[in-house]
Amino acid sequence: MTSGASATSGASDTGAASNGDIQAVSRTAQILTLFGPETPEVTVAEAAERLGLNRTTLHRYFVSLEAAGLLERTEERNSVFTPGRLLLQLGAFAIGRRKVIQLATPHMRDLTRTTGLTVVLSLWGPSGPVVSHVEDDESHGTIVTVRVGSQLPLNTAQALVYLAFLPDQLTADRLLGTLPADQRMHVREQIAGIRERGMSEPILNARGISVIAAPVFDKSAICATLAFVGTAHLLPADGSTRESALLAEAAARVTAEMGGGATEEVHHD
């Protein structure tokens, strides 16, 4: 009986901790939604009144959110809080991701109609590019497509383009360090060629799929890659000059619409 009581007590504690964690997330969301175009600044007292919560509890939340970089105190008044740099950075990142997909989609459709090839937009994920949008032409007999959400390996054309133009080359070096020494040397040579050309050459994988990728830049750095994907017959490694030119032109147009500059503006040590 004692053993059973202990088990029940333990389960209750775990549930309470879990509920506490969920409540903390919910309250954090409530606090962050107080900010907007009409209310760029909020005090703890104002938040307590609007949310109907205890001021002391809310003060602890505000201090914790400040320490995490999600909120900042204003220079004029120490008791007034505004969205922090991390929150602004995440917001800008999310908006940028949505914007580049919206801007790139019509260009991708034009490329698909012109060439019959699959066009893939990839965005940088935690450890490499992730397929975020795909356009393909189903009127053709042979379709090579890629699943949205796929994490691309470091030896793919899209990953190599990212590694060539990432502003944080420490991240690039760390990722390259995960490759075997002989493969790492080859990848570095490919990256150097991409920086010189401004995009990749067709890369043929073991399954006979060929890929060409080009970078898209926003105002600060590379924000996406556009890529042609097709069979070696449709996208030959030694005869894709037209496709390379079309892809480069489309990437340049999306870059211009994103407010980005030319690849030469991205510097590397």
C-alpha positions in Angstrom: 0.0 0.0 0.0 2.8 2.3 0.8 4.4 1.6 -2.5 1.1 2.3 -4.3 0.8 5.7 -2.5 4.3 6.7 -3.5 3.6 5.9 -7.2 0.4 8.0 -7.1 2.2 10.9 -5.5 5.0 10.7 -8.1 2.6 10.7 -11.0 0.8 13.8 -9.5 4.1 15.7 -9.2 5.0 14.9 -12.8 1.6 16.0 -14.0 1.9 19.3 -12.0 5.3 20.0 -13.5 4.0 19.2 -17.0 1.0 21.5 -16.4 3.3 24.2 -15.0 5.5 24.0 -18.1 2.5 24.3 -20.4 1.1 27.2 -18.4 4.5 29.0 -18.6 4.4 28.7 -22.4 0.8 29.9 -22.5 1.5 32.9 -20.3 4.6 33.8 -22.4 2.4 33.7 -25.5 -0.2 35.9 -23.7 2.5 38.5 -22.8 4.0 38.6 -26.3 0.6 39.1 -27.9 0.2 42.3 -25.9 2.7 43.9 -28.3 1.7 45.3 -31.7 1.6 48.3 -33.9 -0.6 50.2 -31.5 1.2 49.0 -28.3 5.0 48.8 -29.1 5.7 49.3 -25.3 4.1 47.6 -22.3 4.7 47.9 -18.5 4.2 45.0 -16.0 1.4 47.0 -14.5 -0.4 47.4 -17.9 0.1 43.7 -18.6 -1.3 42.7 -15.2 -4.4 44.8 -15.8 -5.0 43.6 -19.4 -4.4 39.9 -18.6 -5.9 39.8 -15.2 -2.9 38.2 -13.6 -0.9 38.9 -10.5 1.7 41.7 -11.0 4.4 39.9 -9.0 4.1 36.8 -11.1 4.1 38.8 -14.3 7.2 40.7 -13.2 9.0 37.4 -12.9 7.9 36.5 -16.4 9.0 39.8 -17.8 12.5 39.5 -16.2 12.9 35.9 -17.5 11.8 37.0 -21.0 14.3 39.9 -20.9 17.1 37.5 -19.9 16.2 35.3 -22.8 16.4 38.2 -25.3 12.6 38.1 -26.1 12.0 41.5 -24.3 14.1 44.6 -23.6 13.7 47.6 -21.3 13.5 50.9 -23.0 16.3 53.4 -22.5 13.9 56.1 -21.4 12.0 54.2 -18.8 13.4 51.1 -17.0 9.9 49.8 -16.2 8.8 49.8 -19.9 9.4 46.8 -22.0 9.6 46.4 -25.8 10.1 43.3 -28.1 13.7 42.1 -27.7 16.3 41.5 -30.4 15.8 37.8 -30.5 12.1 38.2 -31.0 12.6 40.8 -33.8 15.2 38.5 -35.4 12.9 35.5 -35.3 10.1 37.6 -36.7 12.2 39.0 -39.5 13.4 35.4 -40.3 9.9 34.1 -40.4 8.7 37.0 -42.6 11.7 36.5 -44.9 11.0 32.8 -45.3 7.4 33.5 -46.2 8.4 36.3 -48.5 11.0 34.5 -50.5 8.6 31.6 -51.2 5.9 34.0 -52.3 8.3 35.9 -54.6 10.0 32.8 -56.0 6.9 30.8 -56.8 5.9 32.5 -60.1 9.5 32.5 -61.3 9.7 28.8 -60.5 6.5 28.1 -62.5 7.9 30.0 -65.5 11.1 27.9 -65.3 9.1 24.7 -65.1 6.9 25.6 -68.1 10.0 26.7 -70.1 12.1 23.6 -69.4 9.9 20.8 -68.2 12.2 20.4 -65.3 11.4 20.3 -61.6 12.3 23.5 -59.7 13.1 23.3 -56.0 13.4 26.1 -53.5 15.4 25.3 -50.4 15.8 27.2 -47.1 18.5 26.8 -44.5 17.5 24.5 -41.6 19.3 23.5 -38.4 22.1 21.6 -40.2 21.6 22.2 -43.9 19.1 23.1 -46.6 15.5 21.9 -46.4 13.2 21.6 -49.4 10.5 24.3 -48.8 8.7 24.5 -52.2 8.6 22.4 -55.4 7.2 23.1 -58.8 7.1 20.4 -61.4 5.4 19.9 -64.8 3.1 16.9 -64.8 2.5 17.1 -68.5 5.9 15.5 -69.1 6.2 11.7 -69.1 9.2 11.7 -66.7 9.0 13.7 -63.5 11.7 13.9 -60.9 10.3 15.5 -57.8 11.5 16.1 -54.3 9.4 15.9 -51.1 8.8 19.2 -49.3 10.5 19.0 -45.9 13.4 16.8 -47.1 16.7 17.6 -45.4 19.4 17.7 -48.1 22.8 16.1 -47.6 25.9 18.3 -47.6 27.1 16.9 -51.0 24.0 18.2 -52.8 24.2 21.2 -55.1 21.9 23.2 -52.9 24.0 22.5 -49.8 27.2 23.4 -51.6 25.8 26.7 -52.7 24.7 27.5 -49.2 28.2 26.5 -47.8 29.8 28.8 -50.4 27.8 31.9 -49.4 26.9 31.5 -45.8 28.0 34.6 -43.9 28.9 32.5 -40.9 31.8 30.5 -42.3 32.4 29.0 -38.9 29.1 27.1 -39.3 30.2 26.0 -42.8 33.5 24.8 -41.4 31.8 22.9 -38.6 29.5 21.1 -41.0 32.4 20.3 -43.4 34.2 18.9 -40.4 31.6 16.1 -40.2 32.7 14.7 -43.6 35.5 12.2 -44.2 38.8 13.9 -45.0 38.9 12.9 -48.7 35.3 13.9 -49.3 35.9 17.2 -47.4 38.7 18.1 -49.7 36.5 17.5 -52.8 33.7 19.5 -51.4 36.0 22.4 -50.6 37.1 22.4 -54.3 33.4 22.4 -55.4 32.6 25.3 -53.1 35.5 27.3 -54.5 34.2 26.8 -58.0 30.7 27.9 -56.9 32.0 31.1 -55.4 33.9 31.8 -58.7 30.9 31.0 -61.0 28.2 32.3 -58.7 26.3 29.0 -58.8 26.8 25.3 -59.0 27.5 23.2 -62.1 25.2 20.2 -62.7 25.9 17.6 -60.0 24.9 14.0 -60.8 24.1 11.7 -57.9 24.3 7.9 -57.6 20.7 7.5 -58.8 21.2 9.3 -62.0 19.5 12.5 -60.9 21.2 15.8 -62.0 20.8 19.1 -60.0 21.9 22.7 -60.7 21.5 25.2 -57.9 21.8 29.0 -57.6 21.7 31.3 -54.6 19.1 33.9 -53.7 20.1 36.8 -51.5 18.1 39.2 -49.3 19.5 42.4 -48.0 21.9 40.7 -45.6 22.9 37.3 -46.9 21.9 34.2 -48.8 18.3 33.3 -47.9 17.4 30.5 -50.3 18.6 28.4 -53.2 16.8 27.7 -56.5 17.6 24.4 -58.2 16.7 22.5 -61.4 16.2 18.8 -60.8 16.0 16.2 -63.6 17.3 13.0 -65.1 20.8 13.0 -66.5 19.2 12.9 -70.0 17.1 16.0 -69.4 19.8 17.9 -67.4 23.2 16.6 -68.7 26.3 17.5 -66.8 28.1 18.6 -69.9 25.2 20.3 -71.8 23.1 22.4 -69.5 24.3 25.9 -70.5 20.8 27.1 -71.3 19.3 25.7 -68.1 22.1 27.3 -66.0 21.5 30.7 -67.6 17.8 30.5 -67.0 18.2 29.5 -63.4 20.8 32.2 -62.7 18.5 34.8 -64.3 15.5 33.7 -62.2 17.6 33.6 -59.0 18.9 37.2 -59.8 15.3 38.4 -60.3 14.2 36.9 -56.9 17.3 38.4 -55.3 16.4 41.8 -56.7 12.8 41.5 -55.4 14.2 40.5 -52.0 16.3 43.6 -51.9 19.5 41.7 -52.1 22.7 42.4 -54.0 25.1 40.5 -56.3 27.1 37.5 -55.1 30.2 39.6 -55.3 29.0 41.5 -52.3 29.3 38.4 -50.1 32.8 38.2 -48.7 34.7 35.2 -47.4 38.0 34.8 -45.7 
